[in-house]
């Protein structure tokens, strides 16, 4: 045992014991006899193996869906399909986002077709979806960046990083947009949109079969654009004063689903709203009470054709739709954004 006291020899011993226990399913008593230590020593070494990262445990919680709520959303908003993750109580937002992303990943794998084109926007829940995505066989398709990059960073929720990760997982071809999402002036945006590389990506976006989209909110505590420092408090408040409750690909809209009238959109670089709405399958992924109004606006405006959310949020969206009235006092009818 002396040769296993430290360094690589010690780690090799820990790995061997962990393999016997977790893979070969030996009992701790059997391992103790085989290695020549006590059972309590085996227990301590298994704990040490986890602490050192030699053993990484993954627990797969089964996903359960609320079919009744899904059908209600489909009927109310004319969705092609809805997937509602069953959730009986409030949970940590990061945990919820991961579980909604896992559910969305299952949906994505079911709708992708070889030789097709998948457009990707950006967002933390989109990032969670891509992180959870697992494919057994290569799916050769184009993965298209639909919007520019947020800031100078390449963090995981940025469109460019998401396209790169997804294309690598699927074994497809990434088409990138090497430009910021938001610039200072309409003139700068127009010039960048007319550059060869950006125009190529935008044209590819127009020919996508499917788009994977997050649904953002203008709630300051949950607005990723604001929280990430990509727009100022003044810009966010201006959008809110204009009636914006949420966005899809930085295209902001009100509770009625109509696009927000603001010059903010003229400074965006990415796929135009009309072209985005022309993509046949638009998969929206979002959950949490703070996103309810944004999801409702996105559904009323028909920004998404397929929705993945959770049951608590779905109920709130349906309640808001039933009770909310437009400024003229008329309750919106289904299919009339």
Secondary structure by P-SEA (a helix, b strand, c coil): cccccccaaaaaaaaaaaaacccccccaaaaaaaacccaaaaaaaaaaaaaaccbbbbbbcbbbbbaaaaaaaaaaccccbbbbccccccccaaaaaaaaaaaaaaaaaacccccbbbbbbbcaaaaaaaaacccccccbbbbbbcccccccccccccaaaaaaaaaaaacbbbbbbccccccccaaaaaaaaacaaaaaaaaaaaaccccbbbbbbcccccccccccccccaaaaaaaaaaccccccccccccccccccccccccccccccaaaaaaccbbbbbcccccaaaaaaaaaaaccccbbbbcaaaaaaaaaaaaccccccccccccccc
